Amino acid sequence: MLRKNVSISDAHLKLLEPLLKKHQGNLSAAMRDIIDFTGFVTENMGSLETAKDLLKEKNHVREQIQNRIYGVTIPLTMFRWLLASRKYGLPPMCETLQLFAPHNDINVYDTNSLNKIINEELSILNWPTTVSVDSGDDQISIQVTGTDPEINNFAAILISMYLSNNKNPQKIIKLLLYPSSISMKFSTASCSEDAQQSIYAYLCDNTEKMPDQNGVILVKAE
C-alpha cells in the first residue's frame, strides 16, 4: 500500500464534506472514492476536461430552455398596455418603434439586414419565436414561427407596425395562419395609415376563422 502526505486547504476540505460524511470522516475512503470516480470519467469521457465541457454545454442548454419558459420579458409601458388597454386595438406606435430603434429608417428591401434586425431585437425579449424574411416580385414575405399562436400573432403585429412606419410603408396583402407559424406577405402602401389599416384587417380579428384540413387559415381582408 502506497502512503503519501497530502496537503488540503480549508476550501477543498469543504468541497469534500459530502464524501467525508458518507465515509464517517474517513479521508482515505473519501480519496479512494474520488480516484474511482476520476477513473470512471476518464475511461468513458477521455479526460476530465471533456466531461467538464459536456456538463457546461448541458447546463447552458438547460438554462436556455428555462429562459424560454420563464424568462420572457416585455417593456414596462407595453406591459401596462397589455394589462389595461389591449382591447382598444394595436399597441402604441411609439412603444413598438422603441423595440426596433435605432433601425426605424432601414431599407426594408434589404431583406438580409431586415431579417437580422428583427430577430436580434425580438431576441432581447426572449420570446419563443423565430422570424424569417424573404422577398420577390417587389413583395416582402415574413414568417413568424413559434410554439404559442398568441405570441406568434403579437410578434407579427409588432413587426407589421414597424414596417408600416417605414419611409417605404408596407401593408399586409396576404396572411396564412399555420398551427405553429404565421406567414405574411407585404407590398408598398400609399401611406402609413393605409399600412396600419391592413394590420387591423388581417391580424386583429382572426380568432373565429376556420382552418382547412391541413390546419391552415387563409385570412382575407374585409
C-alpha positions in Angstrom: 0.0 0.0 0.0 1.3 3.4 -1.0 1.3 6.1 1.6 1.6 9.8 0.8 1.3 13.0 2.7 -1.4 15.3 1.2 -1.9 18.9 2.0 -5.6 20.1 1.6 -6.8 23.6 2.0 -9.9 24.5 4.0 -11.7 25.3 0.8 -11.0 21.9 -0.7 -11.9 20.2 2.6 -15.3 22.0 2.4 -15.8 20.5 -1.0 -15.0 17.1 0.4 -17.6 17.4 3.2 -20.3 15.3 1.4 -17.8 12.5 0.8 -16.4 12.7 4.3 -19.9 12.5 5.7 -20.6 9.5 3.5 -17.5 7.7 4.9 -17.9 8.9 8.5 -14.9 11.2 8.3 -12.6 8.6 6.8 -10.4 10.8 4.5 -8.7 7.8 2.9 -12.0 6.2 1.9 -13.2 9.6 0.5 -10.0 9.9 -1.6 -10.4 6.3 -2.9 -14.0 7.3 -4.0 -12.6 10.3 -5.8 -10.0 8.2 -7.5 -12.5 5.6 -8.6 -14.8 8.3 -10.0 -11.9 10.0 -11.8 -11.0 6.7 -13.4 -14.6 6.1 -14.5 -14.9 9.6 -16.0 -11.5 9.2 -17.8 -12.4 5.8 -19.2 -15.8 7.0 -20.5 -15.1 10.6 -21.5 -11.4 10.5 -22.3 -10.5 13.3 -19.9 -11.8 15.4 -17.0 -11.7 18.4 -19.3 -14.1 16.7 -21.8 -16.5 15.9 -19.0 -16.4 19.5 -17.7 -17.1 20.9 -21.2 -20.0 18.5 -21.7 -21.6 19.5 -18.4 -21.2 23.2 -19.1 -22.9 22.7 -22.5 -25.7 20.7 -20.9 -26.2 23.4 -18.3 -26.2 26.1 -20.9 -28.9 24.2 -22.9 -31.0 23.8 -19.7 -30.6 27.4 -18.9 -31.8 28.4 -22.4 -34.8 26.2 -22.1 -35.7 27.6 -18.7 -35.3 31.2 -20.0 -37.6 30.4 -22.9 -40.3 29.3 -20.5 -39.7 31.6 -17.5 -37.5 34.4 -18.8 -39.9 36.2 -21.2 -39.6 40.0 -21.0 -41.5 42.9 -22.3 -41.0 46.7 -22.0 -42.9 48.1 -19.0 -45.1 50.6 -20.9 -46.2 47.9 -23.4 -46.9 45.5 -20.4 -49.2 48.2 -19.0 -50.9 48.4 -22.3 -51.4 44.6 -22.4 -53.0 44.8 -18.9 -55.2 47.8 -19.4 -55.8 48.7 -23.0 -55.3 45.8 -25.3 -59.0 45.6 -26.2 -58.6 49.0 -27.9 -56.5 47.6 -30.8 -52.9 48.0 -31.6 -50.2 48.8 -29.1 -48.9 52.4 -29.1 -46.7 53.0 -32.2 -44.0 54.8 -30.1 -43.6 51.7 -28.0 -43.4 49.4 -31.0 -40.8 51.6 -32.7 -38.8 51.7 -29.5 -38.3 48.0 -29.8 -36.6 48.4 -33.1 -34.7 51.7 -32.5 -32.4 52.9 -34.0 -33.4 50.9 -37.1 -36.6 52.8 -38.0 -35.2 54.1 -41.3 -33.8 50.8 -42.6 -34.1 49.9 -46.2 -36.9 47.2 -45.9 -35.9 45.8 -49.3 -32.6 44.8 -47.9 -34.0 41.5 -46.6 -30.8 40.2 -45.1 -30.5 43.3 -42.9 -34.2 43.3 -42.1 -34.1 39.7 -41.0 -31.1 40.3 -38.8 -32.6 43.4 -37.1 -36.0 41.8 -36.4 -34.5 38.6 -35.0 -31.9 40.4 -32.9 -34.3 42.9 -31.4 -37.0 40.3 -30.7 -34.4 38.0 -29.1 -33.9 40.6 -26.4 -37.5 39.9 -25.3 -36.7 36.2 -25.2 -40.0 35.2 -26.8 -40.2 31.6 -28.2 -40.3 32.9 -31.8 -38.0 33.0 -34.8 -38.5 35.2 -37.9 -37.5 34.5 -41.5 -37.6 37.2 -44.2 -37.6 36.8 -47.9 -38.5 38.9 -51.0 -39.6 38.5 -54.6 -41.8 40.3 -57.2 -41.4 43.6 -55.2 -43.0 42.0 -52.2 -41.7 41.1 -48.8 -42.5 37.7 -47.2 -42.2 37.3 -43.4 -42.8 34.1 -41.4 -43.1 34.1 -37.6 -42.6 30.6 -36.1 -43.1 29.6 -32.5 -44.9 27.3 -30.1 -47.6 29.7 -29.0 -50.1 31.1 -31.5 -50.9 34.1 -29.4 -47.3 35.1 -29.1 -46.8 34.5 -32.8 -49.7 36.8 -33.6 -48.5 39.5 -31.2 -45.0 39.4 -32.7 -46.5 39.6 -36.2 -48.4 42.7 -35.1 -45.3 44.4 -33.8 -43.3 43.5 -37.0 -46.2 44.8 -39.2 -46.4 48.0 -37.3 -42.7 48.5 -37.6 -42.9 48.0 -41.4 -46.0 50.3 -41.6 -44.0 53.2 -40.2 -41.0 52.8 -42.6 -40.1 55.5 -45.1 -41.4 53.0 -47.6 -44.5 51.8 -45.6 -45.5 48.2 -46.1 -49.0 46.8 -45.9 -50.2 43.2 -45.5 -51.7 41.8 -48.6 -51.8 38.1 -47.7 -51.9 36.2 -44.4 -51.7 32.5 -43.7 -52.1 31.1 -40.2 -50.5 27.7 -39.5 -50.7 25.8 -36.3 -47.2 26.9 -35.3 -46.5 29.9 -37.5 -47.8 33.0 -39.3 -46.9 33.8 -42.9 -47.3 37.3 -44.1 -46.8 39.0 -47.5 -46.3 42.7 -47.8 -46.3 45.3 -50.6 -45.8 49.0 -50.7 -48.6 51.1 -49.2 -49.6 54.6 -50.3 -49.1 55.8 -46.7 -48.5 54.6 -43.1 -52.3 54.9 -42.3 -53.1 52.6 -45.2 -50.4 50.1 -44.0 -51.7 50.2 -40.4 -55.3 49.6 -41.6 -54.1 46.3 -43.1 -52.9 45.2 -39.7 -56.4 45.7 -38.3 -57.9 43.9 -41.2 -55.6 40.9 -41.2 -54.2 40.4 -37.6 -56.6 41.9 -35.1 -59.6 39.6 -35.7 -58.6 36.1 -36.8 -59.8 34.1 -33.8 -63.0 32.9 -35.5 -61.5 31.9 -38.8 -61.8 28.1 -39.6 -58.7 26.1 -40.7 -58.7 23.8 -43.7 -57.9 20.1 -43.4 -54.2 20.9 -43.0 -54.8 23.3 -40.2 -54.1 26.4 -42.4 -56.2 29.5 -42.3 -56.1 31.9 -45.3 -57.1 35.3 -43.9 -58.7 37.8 -46.3 -59.2 41.4 -45.5 -62.8 42.5 -45.1 
